[in-house]
């Protein structure tokens, strides 16, 4: 009888437990961690600064050489 219980546990209970375990892990991993949010905030700020610099460079080039955009 104990062999039957062991087989039943291994073939039914353990696979179901594994599936529910990973479902729970996926649910908790869906959101961003505070570290992820901090990293995204830093990337966003760097991107904004880079965009400002590019705009400044384009204004300087427009003033120094107005036809630079049309050149290939």
N, C-alpha and C positions, 0 to 999 in steps of 0.2 A: 504494500500500500504506500509506503514512503517513497518507493521508486516512482510510482505514478504521480505523487504530489511533486516530486522534484522535476519530473518531465513537464508537468503542467505549469509549474512556476517558470521553468526555462523557456517554454514555448509560448506562453500567453502573458504572464505577468511581467517578465523582464522586458520583452519588446515594447509593451505598452508603456512601462515606466520610462524607457529610453526615449520614446517618441514624445511623451509629455515633458520630460526633462528638457529636451532641445526646443520644444515649443515655448516653454517658459523662458529659456535663455534668449531666444529670438525676440520675444516681447520686451524683455528688459534692454536689449541691445538696440532697439529701434531709435531711441532718442539720442541726442548728442550729449556727450559728457561735457563738463565744464571746461575740461582741457581742449576739447574739440571747438567749443564756442569761442574760447580765448584765441585759439589758432586762427579760426575763421575771421575773427575781429581784426587780428593783426594783418592778415592777408588783405582784408578789405581796405584797411587804412593804407597799406603799402600800395595797393592798386590805385587808390585815390590820389596819393602823392605822385605816383608815376604818371597818371593822367594829367595832373597839373603841370608836371615838368614837360611832358610832350606838347601840351598846349602852349607853354611858354616858348619852347624851341620853335614851334611852327610860327608863332608871332614874330620871333626874331628873324627867322628865315624869310617870312613874307616881307618884312621891312627891308632886309638886306638884298634879297633877290626875289622880286615878286613873281617871276615865272618858274620857280623851282618845282612847283607841283605838276606842271605839264610835261616835264622831262621824263623820258623813260630810260 
